[in-house]
């Protein structure tokens, strides 16, 4: 599509603030995650349908061109975020912790307030590695290995340093912004091949959540950014620049610049290196291109369109609820974006 609208607005919703956005270019659809609901519009902002009924946190979303479906991070946990979601929904449910990739059949979303489970528009795949790290411990017995608070950023892209055009699903950890520990200063990206995921996919019964999913990822990558507040909010692969872009809430450790946006160089293979702050542990470390940027937007929606163009969410909270306006930007690598 060459004539992208300069902005696409979501309308106002009460599910929570915008967590991510994605585009189905073939059908001319824009998708928005609003924490506990999914909204579908056309590229003129005309409402088409929505999915509700989630008692967990639906985060960043990514459209898969290969199968025409939408993938998003979905997490259930009992921390402040999880308790806030239940309170907003007016629910007293006692839910088990669990971390999933939600898979939406976007073509079936055609009316308001569809139920994520009952209407057959969403299946889920469980990620056991995430739960293990969330419930595990880091150095000196600190809770949550690597500071893992769950998952948020998701995107499809190639294996870094590979000429293989195959697209893999990358899933970024959320990371607690604890300034008193040193083992939470990397972003963690899990890499999965989703080609055979139909054997894992199931509707999610939230009061009795399934545990069907791959035993482990193909890769666990580390990106040395310094600590951020809740990790990668939006993860997006851009084929035009060859970068995995990571939009974050800035960290608070004074020894770091605390940027809002980082770029992983997908042309470089991971190196097996000692991970700083992790007492000699080694891992697959990816390379940053540049240091980072203090770019104000992207943490609530970052969507590569091709040819260096992006839709980037400008979110807003009103008395009626939450909204997002996806504005058209061009990557220049310096600012690093400019409005079109």
C-alpha positions in Angstrom: 0.0 0.0 0.0 1.6 3.3 -1.1 -0.9 5.9 0.1 -1.0 5.3 3.8 -3.3 7.6 5.8 -1.3 10.0 7.8 -3.1 9.0 10.9 -5.6 6.3 12.0 -7.5 6.8 15.2 -8.9 4.0 17.3 -11.9 5.7 19.1 -12.2 5.7 22.8 -12.3 2.4 24.8 -12.4 1.4 28.5 -10.3 -1.8 28.5 -7.1 0.0 29.6 -4.5 2.0 27.8 -3.3 1.1 24.4 -0.6 -1.6 24.5 0.2 -2.2 20.9 -1.0 -1.9 17.3 -0.7 -3.9 14.1 -1.7 -3.6 10.4 -3.2 -6.2 8.1 -2.2 -4.5 4.9 -3.9 -7.0 2.5 -7.3 -6.4 4.1 -6.8 -2.8 5.2 -7.4 -3.4 8.9 -5.8 -1.8 11.9 -5.7 -3.8 15.2 -5.3 -2.3 18.7 -4.7 -4.0 22.0 -6.3 -2.1 24.9 -5.0 -4.2 27.8 -8.1 -6.4 28.2 -9.6 -6.1 24.8 -8.8 -6.1 21.1 -10.2 -3.5 18.7 -10.4 -3.8 14.9 -10.9 -0.8 12.5 -10.3 -0.1 8.9 -7.5 2.3 7.9 -9.9 5.2 8.0 -10.6 4.5 11.7 -14.1 3.0 11.1 -14.9 0.5 13.7 -15.4 -3.1 12.6 -15.3 -5.3 15.7 -13.9 -6.0 19.2 -13.0 -8.9 21.4 -13.5 -8.7 25.2 -13.6 -11.1 28.1 -9.9 -11.1 29.0 -9.0 -11.0 32.7 -5.3 -10.9 31.9 -2.9 -8.4 30.3 -3.0 -8.4 26.4 0.2 -6.5 25.4 2.1 -5.9 22.2 0.6 -7.5 19.1 2.0 -8.6 15.7 0.4 -9.6 12.5 1.7 -12.7 10.8 1.5 -12.4 7.0 2.3 -16.1 6.5 -0.9 -17.3 8.2 -3.0 -14.1 8.3 -3.5 -14.2 12.1 -2.6 -11.8 14.9 -0.3 -12.8 17.7 -0.1 -11.1 21.1 1.4 -11.5 24.5 -1.1 -12.4 27.2 -0.2 -12.7 30.9 -1.9 -13.6 34.1 -0.2 -12.8 37.4 -0.9 -11.7 40.9 1.4 -8.6 41.0 0.2 -5.0 41.0 -0.6 -5.1 37.3 -2.6 -8.3 37.6 -4.5 -7.1 40.6 -5.3 -3.8 38.9 -6.7 -5.6 35.8 -9.0 -7.7 38.0 -10.1 -4.6 39.9 -10.9 -2.7 36.7 -13.0 -5.7 35.5 -14.8 -5.9 38.8 -13.7 -9.5 39.2 -12.7 -11.3 42.4 -11.3 -14.3 40.5 -8.3 -16.1 41.9 -6.4 -16.8 38.7 -3.2 -18.9 38.4 -0.1 -17.2 37.0 0.4 -18.0 33.4 2.0 -16.6 30.2 0.6 -17.2 26.8 0.7 -16.1 23.2 -2.8 -15.3 22.1 -3.6 -16.1 18.5 -6.6 -14.2 16.9 -8.4 -15.1 13.7 -8.8 -11.5 12.7 -11.1 -12.3 9.7 -13.8 -13.5 12.2 -13.9 -10.3 14.2 -16.9 -8.6 12.7 -19.0 -7.2 15.5 -18.7 -5.5 18.9 -17.9 -7.3 22.2 -17.1 -10.8 20.8 -16.0 -13.2 23.6 -12.4 -14.3 23.3 -13.2 -17.9 24.2 -16.9 -18.5 23.5 -16.9 -17.0 20.0 -13.9 -19.0 18.8 -11.8 -16.0 17.7 -8.8 -16.7 20.0 -6.6 -19.6 20.8 -3.6 -19.6 23.1 -0.1 -21.3 23.5 1.5 -21.6 26.9 5.1 -20.5 27.4 6.6 -22.5 30.3 10.0 -20.9 30.2 8.4 -17.5 31.1 6.5 -19.0 34.1 9.7 -20.7 35.3 11.6 -17.5 35.2 8.8 -15.4 36.7 8.5 -17.9 39.6 12.2 -18.5 39.9 14.9 -16.5 41.6 17.9 -14.4 40.5 21.1 -13.7 42.3 21.2 -13.7 46.0 17.7 -15.1 46.1 16.0 -12.0 44.6 12.6 -12.9 43.2 12.1 -13.5 39.5 15.1 -14.7 37.4 16.5 -11.9 35.2 13.9 -9.6 36.9 11.2 -11.3 34.8 7.8 -9.7 35.2 6.3 -11.7 32.3 6.1 -10.9 28.6 5.1 -7.9 26.5 6.8 -7.1 23.2 6.2 -9.5 20.2 7.2 -9.5 16.6 8.0 -11.7 13.6 11.5 -11.5 12.1 14.5 -13.5 10.9 17.1 -15.1 13.0 19.8 -12.4 13.5 22.8 -13.0 11.3 21.1 -15.5 9.1 20.3 -15.4 5.4 17.3 -17.7 6.0 14.1 -15.7 5.1 12.0 -17.8 7.5 10.2 -15.6 10.0 10.2 -16.5 13.7 8.2 -15.2 16.6 10.2 -13.1 19.0 8.8 -12.6 22.5 10.3 -10.0 24.9 10.3 -10.3 28.7 8.9 -7.7 30.9 11.5 -6.8 33.4 10.9 -5.3 36.9 12.6 -1.9 37.3 14.3 -2.8 40.6 17.2 -0.4 41.0 18.7 -2.4 43.9 19.8 -5.4 41.9 22.3 -6.0 39.0 20.9 -9.1 37.4 18.0 -7.3 35.6 20.0 -5.1 33.1 19.3 -7.1 29.9 16.3 -7.4 27.7 15.5 -11.0 27.2 14.1 -12.1 23.8 12.7 -15.7 23.3 12.6 -17.0 19.7 10.1 -19.6 18.5 9.2 -21.4 15.3 5.4 -21.2 15.1 5.0 -23.4 12.1 3.7 -26.4 14.1 1.9 -24.5 16.9 -1.5 -25.8 15.9 -0.7 -28.9 18.1 -0.5 -26.6 21.1 -3.3 -24.1 20.4 -6.4 -24.2 22.6 -9.1 -21.8 23.7 -8.3 -20.4 27.1 -10.6 -21.2 30.0 -9.4 -18.6 32.4 -10.5 -20.4 35.6 -8.7 -23.6 34.5 -5.9 -22.5 32.3 -4.2 -25.1 30.0 -0.4 -25.7 30.0 0.1 -26.7 26.3 3.1 -25.2 24.7 6.6 -25.7 23.4 9.0 -27.1 26.1 11.5 -24.4 25.4 12.3 -21.7 22.8 14.8 -22.2 20.0 16.9 -19.3 21.4 17.0 -17.1 24.5 18.7 -13.9 23.4 20.0 -11.2 25.7 20.4 -7.5 24.8 22.6 -5.3 27.1 20.5 -2.1 27.4 20.6 -1.5 31.2 17.5 -1.9 33.2 14.2 -0.6 31.9 10.8 -0.2 33.6 8.8 -3.3 32.8 11.1 -4.3 29.9 10.2 -4.1 26.2 6.8 -2.6 25.7 6.7 -2.9 21.9 9.0 -5.0 19.8 9.0 -4.6 16.0 11.2 -5.9 13.2 11.7 -3.5 10.3 13.0 -5.3 7.2 13.9 -1.9 5.5 16.5 -1.1 8.1 17.3 -4.6 9.3 16.5 -3.7 12.9 14.6 -5.1 15.8 13.2 -1.9 17.5 12.5 -2.1 21.2 10.3 0.7 22.7 10.5 0.8 26.5 9.6 2.8 29.5 12.9 4.3 30.6 14.7 2.8 33.6 15.7 4.6 36.7 19.3 3.4 37.4 21.5 6.6 37.4 24.5 4.8 35.8 22.5 4.4 32.5 21.3 7.0 30.0 17.8 5.4 30.3 16.8 5.6 26.7 13.2 5.0 25.5 14.1 3.2 22.2 16.8 0.7 21.3 17.7 -1.0 18.0 19.1 -4.6 17.7 21.2 -5.1 14.5 19.6 -8.1 12.8 22.5 -8.5 10.4 24.8 -9.7 13.2 24.7 -13.1 14.8 24.4 -13.5 18.5 27.7 -14.1 20.4 28.0 -16.4 23.4 29.3 -14.0 26.0 29.4 -13.6 29.8 26.4 -11.7 30.9 27.3 -8.7 33.1 25.6 -8.7 36.5 24.9 -12.4 36.3 27.9 -13.9 38.2 29.6 -15.5 35.2 26.4 -16.8 33.4 26.9 -16.9 29.7 24.2 -16.4 27.0 23.5 -15.5 23.4 24.0 -11.8 23.2 22.7 -9.6 20.4 24.3 -6.4 19.2 22.8 -3.0 19.5 23.1 -0.5 16.6 23.8 2.8 18.2 23.3 3.6 21.9 19.6 4.4 21.9 17.2 7.3 21.7 15.1 9.5 23.9 12.2 9.2 21.5 8.9 10.0 23.2 6.6 7.6 21.4 6.4 3.9 20.5 5.8 2.1 23.8 2.0 2.0 23.1 2.3 1.0 19.5 5.1 0.6 16.9 4.2 -0.9 13.5 6.6 -1.1 10.5 4.9 -0.7 7.2 7.8 -1.1 4.8 9.9 1.4 2.9 11.0 3.0 6.2 7.4 4.0 7.2 5.8 3.3 10.5 2.6 3.8 12.3 3.5 5.0 15.9 0.8 5.2 18.6 0.1 8.5 20.3 -2.0 7.4 23.3 -4.4 9.5 25.3 -6.5 9.1 28.4 -9.8 10.9 28.6 -12.7 10.9 31.0 -14.5 8.4 28.8 -11.6 6.0 28.4 -8.4 5.4 26.4 -7.6 6.2 22.8 -4.7 5.8 20.4 -3.9 7.8 17.2 -1.5 5.9 15.0 0.6 8.6 13.2 2.7 8.0 10.1 6.4 8.4 10.6 9.5 7.8 8.5 12.7 6.3 10.0 15.8 8.4 9.5 18.0 6.8 12.2 19.0 10.1 13.7 15.9 11.5 15.5 15.2 8.6 14.8 11.8 9.2 13.3 10.2 12.1 11.5 6.5 12.8 11.0 5.3 12.3 7.4 
